[in-house]
Structures are given as structure tokens and as C-alpha cells.
Amino acid sequence: MVAFHFPPQAASSGIQRTLSFTRHLGSHDWEPLVLSANPLAYEHKNSSQLANVPHDMIVERPFTLDAKRHMAIAGRYPEVLALPDRWISWWLSAFPVGLSMIRKYKPSLIWSTFPIATAHLIGLSLHRFTGLPWVADFRDPMLQSLFPATQLQRKTYSWIENQSIINCSKAVFTTQSAMDSYKRRFAEHFHDKFIIIENGYDEDDFSSINMNRSNPSLNKNKCITLLHSGLLYTPGRDPSALFQAINTLKTQGRINATQLSVTLRAPGDINFFKSLTNKYNIEDIVNIAPSIPYQEALHEMLAVDGLLVFQGTQFNSQIPAKIYEYFRTRKPIFSLLDKLGETAKVLQAAGFHDMAALDSAEAILPALENFILQIQKGSAHIASDELVEKSSRKNRTSELAQVFNQVTL
């Protein structure tokens, strides 16, 4: 299993997909061997996640550099050192290590997961050299409208993507629209390779957290707490319109810091987002908070009254992995997104209709007020038990094991 995002890497929810697969595949008669990157490559690390890696699992972490942090001079570096991405050095070390693992342990197949593009390059190289079946996992589509940004990087991504689809036994996607986009771009004879295995949540991560699963208090004087947990950035997940709506409500005296508290946990550039709260004069209502260990982040999700989703038009074919953790918390969800996107479709199918356009403060304002009122009344929608059970990663791992069984027959 070739995966860049693996503990102790932090700041990417992608590690949870791979980690859960490795933890649950054993119950389906598959033993995972992990080929990841040296922690030196990770700009953000969280050692607490290492405790979730089974102690007897074989994990190799060959030498890897980050071109941006390790090869730049005055913050600049040649683009050729970052093709297909900043971690191309991983391929140079992981390929021989992967071959050594294959010769020693004689695995039945190779699995790799994108992002990062170099992971699929490693998977492709090992497949071509050994002939082992290869399952390529696409957590996101490789080519998107605004990414990669440069022409040379797009050409490199396009070549890796094409070679991946041509050579893999199965291509796994996390959303219907992502798979549909590949069906439009690739010939029909490849379509039988395509399959969907959505993201999910891991019940083991929640089982040690003792929280009351009941609805929030019906006390209308209670301060309503809302949370977004994870990265934000522009364009695509810009909270500016939400901040403007909160500013309007505050200015008009319809809300204050004793009635509403919003936390943006680990959004990325903390100073930038704090400057936005200062710009809109809402720093008393909106708290920009640093990252915390994963278990603490889950505990925080379970403790608040409602959860926030940011997913703009640029990411219409994607669903944030945290959505499934949000379902498991059984908390109301307020979404700022494009209603034509995949995230909106999944939320609406699950009964969550509290949403507004990400970039429209005028649309957000009444929708947010209504959402808060529903929480106060105790009538806000939460995930059903059926949806929660369906969204578990144990269920997703069962689907992956079936794919492995098919390609190794």
C-alpha cells in the first residue's frame, strides 16, 4: 500500500482513509504492507496518530525531501525539482525499497492512493517492473480546472493519470461525479475498471469518547457553538462571505458573542484568517484555533451544537472526508457550497438542507439565522442510524477487499 499521507503526517484527512483500510483489511484475510514517506517530508506532523498504526504492521518510510522546504533558495526552487510534485525524491528511494519489500514478502497486489501524484508514479513503476496487479485509488481527480496550475505540471500529471488508467486493474474513486468525469475523458473500454468506494469514519476512533449523543439543549439563551474542523483556503473554501453575514447580524444587534460562538479549527494560515475576523469585527464571535490531536478534534466535534462545511464550485466533484465523521457525530450541519456539487447532493440525500452559496453573504445570513433557530428548538436535522452505519470505514474496507479479491482471481 503506497501512501504519502500516513501517520505521523498531519493536515490531511487522507491519512484516515489509508489508516482505516490498513486496520480493517485483516478481518477480510488481507495483510497490508505500507510503503510511506520519511517523516522528514511532512511539514506538519502529529505523533499521536502513530498509536493508531497496528504495532505489528510492516511500514517502510524511505528517504524523502520536500523541494519547497529542503531545496529552495530564498524561497524559490526550479519547477523541475517538483515534477510531478514537491516530493518526487520519494519515488527515487521508494521504488528500490518497494522492490525489496515485494521480493521479501511476495504480496498479491499493489495499491496506491492520490494525492500525492508521486504515489501513483511509484505504484505504476512497481507494477510495470513486477507485473503485480495494481489498484489505483483517486481520493481526488488528478486534473482539475485550476490544478495543477502550470502547463508543465499539468502535462506531467496528465501522463501519470493516463498511464495509471491504462495499467491499473481497478481505478477507485470516492464520488460519483469524479468517476463520471473520468468516464467522459477516457475510452469506454476502460470504464469497467472504474468503481466507487466513498470515504467514511472509523468507529474505533469514536468508541473511546464518552459523549452524550442527544440533541443540543433547548435553552434558547444558551450560546450556540458551531465548528469547522480542517483546512480552509481561497479560492474554494473562503469563509469571507460567512464572516460578512455574521458581521451584519452583529451590527444589526441580531446576534452577539453570548449567543453564538464559531470555531475554525486548524484552518491553515492562522494569521490570515485572524486578519479576516479583525476586518469584519467579529473576533469576539469567531475563534481561529490551532490544530489539536485527532482524538481531541473528534471530541470537539461531539461537543459543539453544529458543524460547518465549506466546499466551493472548484471542488464540485469532491466530498470532504470529514463529512462522514460529521455524520457519525449526529450533529446538525450547515453547509456553504455550490448546490450543484457532489457534496450538496450527498448532504441533501442524507436529509441535510441547511445550506447556502459559499460566496453570498446575502444568502448565508437568513439560512444561518434559521439554522441557529432550529438548533435552539431542537428540531435541526441529524444523521440517521442507518446513514451512520453505512458510512463506517469497516463497511468501506469490505468493499475494498472485494475489489482486491476480484483483481487477484
Secondary structure as a PSIPRED ss2 file (coil, helix, strand):
# PSIPRED VFORMAT (PSIPRED V4.0)

   1 M C   1.000  0.000  0.000
   2 V E   0.000  0.000  1.000
   3 A C   1.000  0.000  0.000
   4 F C   1.000  0.000  0.000
   5 H C   1.000  0.000  0.000
   6 F C   1.000  0.000  0.000
   7 P C   1.000  0.000  0.000
   8 P C   1.000  0.000  0.000
   9 Q E   0.000  0.000  1.000
  10 A C   1.000  0.000  0.000
  11 A C   1.000  0.000  0.000
  12 S C   1.000  0.000  0.000
  13 S C   1.000  0.000  0.000
  14 G H   0.000  1.000  0.000
  15 I H   0.000  1.000  0.000
  16 Q H   0.000  1.000  0.000
  17 R H   0.000  1.000  0.000
  18 T H   0.000  1.000  0.000
  19 L H   0.000  1.000  0.000
  20 S H   0.000  1.000  0.000
  21 F H   0.000  1.000  0.000
  22 T H   0.000  1.000  0.000
  23 R H   0.000  1.000  0.000
  24 H H   0.000  1.000  0.000
  25 L H   0.000  1.000  0.000
  26 G H   0.000  1.000  0.000
  27 S H   0.000  1.000  0.000
  28 H H   0.000  1.000  0.000
  29 D C   1.000  0.000  0.000
  30 W C   1.000  0.000  0.000
  31 E C   1.000  0.000  0.000
  32 P C   1.000  0.000  0.000
  33 L E   0.000  0.000  1.000
  34 V E   0.000  0.000  1.000
  35 L E   0.000  0.000  1.000
  36 S C   1.000  0.000  0.000
  37 A C   1.000  0.000  0.000
  38 N C   1.000  0.000  0.000
  39 P H   0.000  1.000  0.000
  40 L H   0.000  1.000  0.000
  41 A H   0.000  1.000  0.000
  42 Y C   1.000  0.000  0.000
  43 E C   1.000  0.000  0.000
  44 H C   1.000  0.000  0.000
  45 K E   0.000  0.000  1.000
  46 N C   1.000  0.000  0.000
  47 S H   0.000  1.000  0.000
  48 S H   0.000  1.000  0.000
  49 Q H   0.000  1.000  0.000
  50 L H   0.000  1.000  0.000
  51 A H   0.000  1.000  0.000
  52 N H   0.000  1.000  0.000
  53 V C   1.000  0.000  0.000
  54 P C   1.000  0.000  0.000
  55 H C   1.000  0.000  0.000
  56 D C   1.000  0.000  0.000
  57 M C   1.000  0.000  0.000
  58 I E   0.000  0.000  1.000
  59 V E   0.000  0.000  1.000
  60 E E   0.000  0.000  1.000
  61 R C   1.000  0.000  0.000
  62 P C   1.000  0.000  0.000
  63 F C   1.000  0.000  0.000
  64 T C   1.000  0.000  0.000
  65 L C   1.000  0.000  0.000
  66 D C   1.000  0.000  0.000
  67 A H   0.000  1.000  0.000
  68 K H   0.000  1.000  0.000
  69 R H   0.000  1.000  0.000
  70 H H   0.000  1.000  0.000
  71 M C   1.000  0.000  0.000
  72 A C   1.000  0.000  0.000
  73 I E   0.000  0.000  1.000
  74 A C   1.000  0.000  0.000
  75 G C   1.000  0.000  0.000
  76 R E   0.000  0.000  1.000
  77 Y C   1.000  0.000  0.000
  78 P C   1.000  0.000  0.000
  79 E H   0.000  1.000  0.000
  80 V H   0.000  1.000  0.000
  81 L H   0.000  1.000  0.000
  82 A H   0.000  1.000  0.000
  83 L C   1.000  0.000  0.000
  84 P C   1.000  0.000  0.000
  85 D C   1.000  0.000  0.000
  86 R C   1.000  0.000  0.000
  87 W C   1.000  0.000  0.000
  88 I C   1.000  0.000  0.000
  89 S H   0.000  1.000  0.000
  90 W H   0.000  1.000  0.000
  91 W H   0.000  1.000  0.000
  92 L H   0.000  1.000  0.000
  93 S H   0.000  1.000  0.000
  94 A H   0.000  1.000  0.000
  95 F H   0.000  1.000  0.000
  96 P H   0.000  1.000  0.000
  97 V H   0.000  1.000  0.000
  98 G H   0.000  1.000  0.000
  99 L H   0.000  1.000  0.000
 100 S H   0.000  1.000  0.000
 101 M H   0.000  1.000  0.000
 102 I H   0.000  1.000  0.000
 103 R H   0.000  1.000  0.000
 104 K H   0.000  1.000  0.000
 105 Y H   0.000  1.000  0.000
 106 K C   1.000  0.000  0.000
 107 P C   1.000  0.000  0.000
 108 S C   1.000  0.000  0.000
 109 L C   1.000  0.000  0.000
 110 I E   0.000  0.000  1.000
 111 W E   0.000  0.000  1.000
 112 S E   0.000  0.000  1.000
 113 T E   0.000  0.000  1.000
 114 F E   0.000  0.000  1.000
 115 P C   1.000  0.000  0.000
 116 I C   1.000  0.000  0.000
 117 A H   0.000  1.000  0.000
 118 T H   0.000  1.000  0.000
 119 A H   0.000  1.000  0.000
 120 H H   0.000  1.000  0.000
 121 L H   0.000  1.000  0.000
 122 I H   0.000  1.000  0.000
 123 G H   0.000  1.000  0.000
 124 L H   0.000  1.000  0.000
 125 S H   0.000  1.000  0.000
 126 L H   0.000  1.000  0.000
 127 H H   0.000  1.000  0.000
 128 R H   0.000  1.000  0.000
 129 F H   0.000  1.000  0.000
 130 T H   0.000  1.000  0.000
 131 G C   1.000  0.000  0.000
 132 L C   1.000  0.000  0.000
 133 P C   1.000  0.000  0.000
 134 W E   0.000  0.000  1.000
 135 V E   0.000  0.000  1.000
 136 A E   0.000  0.000  1.000
 137 D E   0.000  0.000  1.000
 138 F E   0.000  0.000  1.000
 139 R C   1.000  0.000  0.000
 140 D C   1.000  0.000  0.000
 141 P C   1.000  0.000  0.000
 142 M C   1.000  0.000  0.000
 143 L C   1.000  0.000  0.000
 144 Q C   1.000  0.000  0.000
 145 S C   1.000  0.000  0.000
 146 L C   1.000  0.000  0.000
 147 F C   1.000  0.000  0.000
 148 P C   1.000  0.000  0.000
 149 A C   1.000  0.000  0.000
 150 T C   1.000  0.000  0.000
 151 Q H   0.000  1.000  0.000
 152 L H   0.000  1.000  0.000
 153 Q H   0.000  1.000  0.000
 154 R H   0.000  1.000  0.000
 155 K H   0.000  1.000  0.000
 156 T H   0.000  1.000  0.000
 157 Y H   0.000  1.000  0.000
 158 S H   0.000  1.000  0.000
 159 W H   0.000  1.000  0.000
 160 I H   0.000  1.000  0.000
 161 E H   0.000  1.000  0.000
 162 N H   0.000  1.000  0.000
 163 Q H   0.000  1.000  0.000
 164 S H   0.000  1.000  0.000
 165 I H   0.000  1.000  0.000
 166 I H   0.000  1.000  0.000
 167 N H   0.000  1.000  0.000
 168 C C   1.000  0.000  0.000
 169 S C   1.000  0.000  0.000
 170 K E   0.000  0.000  1.000
 171 A E   0.000  0.000  1.000
 172 V E   0.000  0.000  1.000
 173 F E   0.000  0.000  1.000
 174 T C   1.000  0.000  0.000
 175 T C   1.000  0.000  0.000
 176 Q H   0.000  1.000  0.000
 177 S H   0.000  1.000  0.000
 178 A H   0.000  1.000  0.000
 179 M H   0.000  1.000  0.000
 180 D H   0.000  1.000  0.000
 181 S H   0.000  1.000  0.000
 182 Y H   0.000  1.000  0.000
 183 K H   0.000  1.000  0.000
 184 R H   0.000  1.000  0.000
 185 R H   0.000  1.000  0.000
 186 F C   1.000  0.000  0.000
 187 A C   1.000  0.000  0.000
 188 E H   0.000  1.000  0.000
 189 H H   0.000  1.000  0.000
 190 F H   0.000  1.000  0.000
 191 H H   0.000  1.000  0.000
 192 D H   0.000  1.000  0.000
 193 K H   0.000  1.000  0.000
 194 F E   0.000  0.000  1.000
 195 I E   0.000  0.000  1.000
 196 I E   0.000  0.000  1.000
 197 I C   1.000  0.000  0.000
 198 E C   1.000  0.000  0.000
 199 N C   1.000  0.000  0.000
 200 G C   1.000  0.000  0.000
 201 Y E   0.000  0.000  1.000
 202 D C   1.000  0.000  0.000
 203 E H   0.000  1.000  0.000
 204 D H   0.000  1.000  0.000
 205 D H   0.000  1.000  0.000
 206 F H   0.000  1.000  0.000
 207 S H   0.000  1.000  0.000
 208 S C   1.000  0.000  0.000
 209 I C   1.000  0.000  0.000
 210 N C   1.000  0.000  0.000
 211 M C   1.000  0.000  0.000
 212 N C   1.000  0.000  0.000
 213 R C   1.000  0.000  0.000
 214 S C   1.000  0.000  0.000
 215 N C   1.000  0.000  0.000
 216 P C   1.000  0.000  0.000
 217 S C   1.000  0.000  0.000
 218 L C   1.000  0.000  0.000
 219 N C   1.000  0.000  0.000
 220 K C   1.000  0.000  0.000
 221 N C   1.000  0.000  0.000
 222 K C   1.000  0.000  0.000
 223 C C   1.000  0.000  0.000
 224 I E   0.000  0.000  1.000
 225 T E   0.000  0.000  1.000
 226 L E   0.000  0.000  1.000
 227 L E   0.000  0.000  1.000
 228 H E   0.000  0.000  1.000
 229 S E   0.000  0.000  1.000
 230 G C   1.000  0.000  0.000
 231 L C   1.000  0.000  0.000
 232 L C   1.000  0.000  0.000
 233 Y C   1.000  0.000  0.000
 234 T C   1.000  0.000  0.000
 235 P C   1.000  0.000  0.000
 236 G C   1.000  0.000  0.000
 237 R C   1.000  0.000  0.000
 238 D C   1.000  0.000  0.000
 239 P C   1.000  0.000  0.000
 240 S H   0.000  1.000  0.000
 241 A H   0.000  1.000  0.000
 242 L H   0.000  1.000  0.000
 243 F H   0.000  1.000  0.000
 244 Q H   0.000  1.000  0.000
 245 A H   0.000  1.000  0.000
 246 I H   0.000  1.000  0.000
 247 N H   0.000  1.000  0.000
 248 T H   0.000  1.000  0.000
 249 L H   0.000  1.000  0.000
 250 K H   0.000  1.000  0.000
 251 T H   0.000  1.000  0.000
 252 Q C   1.000  0.000  0.000
 253 G C   1.000  0.000  0.000
 254 R C   1.000  0.000  0.000
 255 I C   1.000  0.000  0.000
 256 N C   1.000  0.000  0.000
 257 A C   1.000  0.000  0.000
 258 T C   1.000  0.000  0.000
 259 Q C   1.000  0.000  0.000
 260 L E   0.000  0.000  1.000
 261 S E   0.000  0.000  1.000
 262 V E   0.000  0.000  1.000
 263 T E   0.000  0.000  1.000
 264 L E   0.000  0.000  1.000
 265 R E   0.000  0.000  1.000
 266 A C   1.000  0.000  0.000
 267 P C   1.000  0.000  0.000
 268 G C   1.000  0.000  0.000
 269 D C   1.000  0.000  0.000
 270 I H   0.000  1.000  0.000
 271 N H   0.000  1.000  0.000
 272 F H   0.000  1.000  0.000
 273 F H   0.000  1.000  0.000
 274 K H   0.000  1.000  0.000
 275 S H   0.000  1.000  0.000
 276 L H   0.000  1.000  0.000
 277 T H   0.000  1.000  0.000
 278 N H   0.000  1.000  0.000
 279 K H   0.000  1.000  0.000
 280 Y C   1.000  0.000  0.000
 281 N C   1.000  0.000  0.000
 282 I C   1.000  0.000  0.000
 283 E C   1.000  0.000  0.000
 284 D C   1.000  0.000  0.000
 285 I C   1.000  0.000  0.000
 286 V E   0.000  0.000  1.000
 287 N E   0.000  0.000  1.000
 288 I E   0.000  0.000  1.000
 289 A E   0.000  0.000  1.000
 290 P C   1.000  0.000  0.000
 291 S C   1.000  0.000  0.000
 292 I C   1.000  0.000  0.000
 293 P C   1.000  0.000  0.000
 294 Y H   0.000  1.000  0.000
 295 Q H   0.000  1.000  0.000
 296 E H   0.000  1.000  0.000
 297 A H   0.000  1.000  0.000
 298 L H   0.000  1.000  0.000
 299 H H   0.000  1.000  0.000
 300 E H   0.000  1.000  0.000
 301 M H   0.000  1.000  0.000
 302 L H   0.000  1.000  0.000
 303 A H   0.000  1.000  0.000
 304 V C   1.000  0.000  0.000
 305 D C   1.000  0.000  0.000
 306 G E   0.000  0.000  1.000
 307 L E   0.000  0.000  1.000
 308 L E   0.000  0.000  1.000
 309 V E   0.000  0.000  1.000
 310 F E   0.000  0.000  1.000
 311 Q E   0.000  0.000  1.000
 312 G C   1.000  0.000  0.000
 313 T H   0.000  1.000  0.000
 314 Q H   0.000  1.000  0.000
 315 F H   0.000  1.000  0.000
 316 N C   1.000  0.000  0.000
 317 S C   1.000  0.000  0.000
 318 Q C   1.000  0.000  0.000
 319 I C   1.000  0.000  0.000
 320 P C   1.000  0.000  0.000
 321 A C   1.000  0.000  0.000
 322 K H   0.000  1.000  0.000
 323 I H   0.000  1.000  0.000
 324 Y H   0.000  1.000  0.000
 325 E H   0.000  1.000  0.000
 326 Y H   0.000  1.000  0.000
 327 F H   0.000  1.000  0.000
 328 R H   0.000  1.000  0.000
 329 T H   0.000  1.000  0.000
 330 R C   1.000  0.000  0.000
 331 K C   1.000  0.000  0.000
 332 P C   1.000  0.000  0.000
 333 I E   0.000  0.000  1.000
 334 F E   0.000  0.000  1.000
 335 S E   0.000  0.000  1.000
 336 L E   0.000  0.000  1.000
 337 L E   0.000  0.000  1.000
 338 D C   1.000  0.000  0.000
 339 K C   1.000  0.000  0.000
 340 L C   1.000  0.000  0.000
 341 G C   1.000  0.000  0.000
 342 E H   0.000  1.000  0.000
 343 T H   0.000  1.000  0.000
 344 A H   0.000  1.000  0.000
 345 K H   0.000  1.000  0.000
 346 V H   0.000  1.000  0.000
 347 L H   0.000  1.000  0.000
 348 Q H   0.000  1.000  0.000
 349 A H   0.000  1.000  0.000
 350 A C   1.000  0.000  0.000
 351 G C   1.000  0.000  0.000
 352 F C   1.000  0.000  0.000
 353 H C   1.000  0.000  0.000
 354 D C   1.000  0.000  0.000
 355 M E   0.000  0.000  1.000
 356 A E   0.000  0.000  1.000
 357 A E   0.000  0.000  1.000
 358 L C   1.000  0.000  0.000
 359 D C   1.000  0.000  0.000
 360 S C   1.000  0.000  0.000
 361 A H   0.000  1.000  0.000
 362 E H   0.000  1.000  0.000
 363 A H   0.000  1.000  0.000
 364 I H   0.000  1.000  0.000
 365 L H   0.000  1.000  0.000
 366 P H   0.000  1.000  0.000
 367 A H   0.000  1.000  0.000
 368 L H   0.000  1.000  0.000
 369 E H   0.000  1.000  0.000
 370 N H   0.000  1.000  0.000
 371 F H   0.000  1.000  0.000
 372 I H   0.000  1.000  0.000
 373 L H   0.000  1.000  0.000
 374 Q H   0.000  1.000  0.000
 375 I H   0.000  1.000  0.000
 376 Q H   0.000  1.000  0.000
 377 K H   0.000  1.000  0.000
 378 G C   1.000  0.000  0.000
 379 S C   1.000  0.000  0.000
 380 A C   1.000  0.000  0.000
 381 H C   1.000  0.000  0.000
 382 I C   1.000  0.000  0.000
 383 A C   1.000  0.000  0.000
 384 S C   1.000  0.000  0.000
 385 D H   0.000  1.000  0.000
 386 E H   0.000  1.000  0.000
 387 L H   0.000  1.000  0.000
 388 V H   0.000  1.000  0.000
 389 E H   0.000  1.000  0.000
 390 K H   0.000  1.000  0.000
 391 S C   1.000  0.000  0.000
 392 S E   0.000  0.000  1.000
 393 R H   0.000  1.000  0.000
 394 K H   0.000  1.000  0.000
 395 N H   0.000  1.000  0.000
 396 R H   0.000  1.000  0.000
 397 T H   0.000  1.000  0.000
 398 S H   0.000  1.000  0.000
 399 E H   0.000  1.000  0.000
 400 L H   0.000  1.000  0.000
 401 A H   0.000  1.000  0.000
 402 Q H   0.000  1.000  0.000
 403 V H   0.000  1.000  0.000
 404 F H   0.000  1.000  0.000
 405 N H   0.000  1.000  0.000
 406 Q H   0.000  1.000  0.000
 407 V H   0.000  1.000  0.000
 408 T C   1.000  0.000  0.000
 409 L C   1.000  0.000  0.000
